[in-house]
Structures are given as structure tokens and as C-alpha cells.
């Protein structure tokens, strides 16, 4: 770290697409999930930070409402009267049905290119393709003031949506990209490591941090299979023509990006 912790963004991968993003004294969590099973299957990877040890969460940023990306029980545990939730269309109605009173102050539904300002973050919904047609899915661009821009890939597969994002957001500092390559009866529903490299070639982020790798829970081919791993993404990215630098972090280990004078990895 160089001069000031105040001018930094810290990202901590917990598991799946669940990360902490800390900036300017505020903490957001993406796609929160702390369950111990997935559709009755055992989950092998525990969160990098246990639910009961999380810092105060100010904001939830959610790409969609699949159970491994939006966990009402966990939100009720860390929720409070000032919590704000940002999610895809239908998130507000879902929260009214499934969250206990007092778990959140406000829920914002976003769709393609809609924006909301929450604390120091400006969050934009972007097109995304995952399983379809339901639940409705988006990816997110998360701007930390005017200093640092993250792209959050949630659980999406390859599509032309990334080109649209690149046209609207020509400068992305950090891309958070799923790499599990989920196959449901042979249909790809999530980026695999090679797909994630293609995203880097399109978006040209300064760094990319792989998330939602395979091996989180038991595969049952052909119904579901999750072959992609973070190490495969790092290897493929370094072999590609992309200028993006891979940032592969252990679960629960913060990565801090110093914002002065220009973003650089300050602590890893």
C-alpha cells in the first residue's frame, strides 16, 4: 500500500459468485450464498469468511435469483434496517415474499442499462445470458466513485452482451468472471475458462479475477457438470493475446487495489 487506505478498493472472493467489495468505508456483497447443500447435493467449498464473521454489509448486488446467488436466509442474518439491495427485475417482489421485515430498507430492480446510485457505488444492469428464460438475469457494472470500475459477470455464459458492455464502458479496471463452464444436459450455461478469456479480449479490463469455478458441489453428468477451474483460466489468459492480468486469489483473502495515482494492486 502506498499513501492512503481511503483511496482503495478491496475485493474478497468468498465462494461461487459471492464477493465482498469494500470502498470508501462501505461494504457490498455480490450474489450472497452461504448454503450447505445445492439441490440436495453436498457442497464441498465453504465460504472464505463464515456468515457470522462478515463485516457490516451495506449493499447487496445480485445478478439473479437462483438459490446459489441469492440466499434469503443469509440476507436475514446480516440484514438490517439500512441495508439496500440491488438486483434484477423481480428482486423487490421476491424480497417482499421471502425476507423478514426489517432485513432491508430498500430494494432496487434493474434491467438493461438502468442505473442506481447507492452510497459511493453507481450500479448499472447489463444484458446477460445464462439459463433462460427465468429467472431474469443481468450482469452488473459497479463504479466506485469515478475512480475504479468493476464488471461483475454473475453466472452468465458467452454472448454478444459483452461487446455491448465494452461499447458503453470502454474502461474497466477489474472483471469478475465465472469460469465453471456449467453444462446442463450438454448446454453451456456459464462461462468456461476459454470463454472468460474471450470476455477479457472484448472488455480489455486491466485485471480479471475468476469466480464461480467448478468443484463447488457434486457434479451429476449429464444433468450437470462444472469442469472449469480458476487455475485453467489463469493459464489460458497468460497464453492469450489479451493484455489483462489474472488475479487468482484464495477464498477469503482480500485483494486491495490502490487508486493513487492510478490503480495498481497494493496488497494480495
Secondary structure in CASP SS format (residue, H / E / C, confidence):
PFRMAT SS
TARGET T0000
AUTHOR 0000-0000-0000
METHOD secondary structure of the structure
MODEL  1
X C 1.00
X C 1.00
X C 1.00
X C 1.00
X C 1.00
X C 1.00
X C 1.00
X E 1.00
X E 1.00
X E 1.00
X E 1.00
X E 1.00
X E 1.00
X E 1.00
X E 1.00
X C 1.00
X C 1.00
X E 1.00
X E 1.00
X E 1.00
X E 1.00
X E 1.00
X E 1.00
X C 1.00
X C 1.00
X E 1.00
X E 1.00
X E 1.00
X E 1.00
X E 1.00
X C 1.00
X C 1.00
X C 1.00
X C 1.00
X C 1.00
X C 1.00
X E 1.00
X E 1.00
X C 1.00
X C 1.00
X E 1.00
X E 1.00
X E 1.00
X C 1.00
X C 1.00
X C 1.00
X C 1.00
X C 1.00
X C 1.00
X C 1.00
X H 1.00
X H 1.00
X H 1.00
X C 1.00
X C 1.00
X C 1.00
X C 1.00
X C 1.00
X E 1.00
X E 1.00
X E 1.00
X C 1.00
X C 1.00
X C 1.00
X C 1.00
X C 1.00
X C 1.00
X C 1.00
X C 1.00
X C 1.00
X C 1.00
X H 1.00
X H 1.00
X H 1.00
X H 1.00
X H 1.00
X H 1.00
X H 1.00
X C 1.00
X C 1.00
X C 1.00
X C 1.00
X C 1.00
X E 1.00
X E 1.00
X E 1.00
X E 1.00
X E 1.00
X C 1.00
X C 1.00
X H 1.00
X H 1.00
X H 1.00
X H 1.00
X H 1.00
X H 1.00
X H 1.00
X H 1.00
X C 1.00
X C 1.00
X C 1.00
X C 1.00
X C 1.00
X C 1.00
X C 1.00
X E 1.00
X E 1.00
X E 1.00
X E 1.00
X E 1.00
X C 1.00
X C 1.00
X C 1.00
X C 1.00
X E 1.00
X E 1.00
X E 1.00
X E 1.00
X C 1.00
X C 1.00
X E 1.00
X E 1.00
X E 1.00
X E 1.00
X E 1.00
X E 1.00
X C 1.00
X C 1.00
X C 1.00
X C 1.00
X C 1.00
X C 1.00
X C 1.00
X C 1.00
X C 1.00
X C 1.00
X C 1.00
X C 1.00
X E 1.00
X E 1.00
X E 1.00
X E 1.00
X E 1.00
X E 1.00
X C 1.00
X C 1.00
X C 1.00
X E 1.00
X E 1.00
X E 1.00
X E 1.00
X E 1.00
X C 1.00
X C 1.00
X C 1.00
X C 1.00
X C 1.00
X C 1.00
X C 1.00
X C 1.00
X H 1.00
X H 1.00
X H 1.00
X H 1.00
X H 1.00
X H 1.00
X H 1.00
X H 1.00
X C 1.00
X C 1.00
X C 1.00
X C 1.00
X C 1.00
X E 1.00
X E 1.00
X E 1.00
X E 1.00
X E 1.00
X C 1.00
X E 1.00
X C 1.00
X C 1.00
X E 1.00
X E 1.00
X C 1.00
X C 1.00
X E 1.00
X E 1.00
X C 1.00
X C 1.00
X C 1.00
X E 1.00
X H 1.00
X H 1.00
X H 1.00
X H 1.00
X H 1.00
X H 1.00
X H 1.00
X H 1.00
X H 1.00
X H 1.00
X H 1.00
X C 1.00
X C 1.00
X C 1.00
X E 1.00
X E 1.00
X E 1.00
X E 1.00
X E 1.00
X C 1.00
X C 1.00
X C 1.00
X C 1.00
X C 1.00
X E 1.00
X C 1.00
X C 1.00
X E 1.00
X C 1.00
X C 1.00
X C 1.00
X E 1.00
X E 1.00
X C 1.00
X C 1.00
X C 1.00
X C 1.00
X H 1.00
X H 1.00
X H 1.00
X H 1.00
X H 1.00
X H 1.00
X H 1.00
X H 1.00
X H 1.00
X H 1.00
X C 1.00
X C 1.00
X C 1.00
X C 1.00
X C 1.00
X E 1.00
X E 1.00
X C 1.00
X C 1.00
X C 1.00
X C 1.00
X C 1.00
X C 1.00
X C 1.00
X C 1.00
X E 1.00
X E 1.00
X E 1.00
X E 1.00
X C 1.00
X C 1.00
X C 1.00
X C 1.00
X C 1.00
X E 1.00
X E 1.00
X E 1.00
X E 1.00
X C 1.00
END
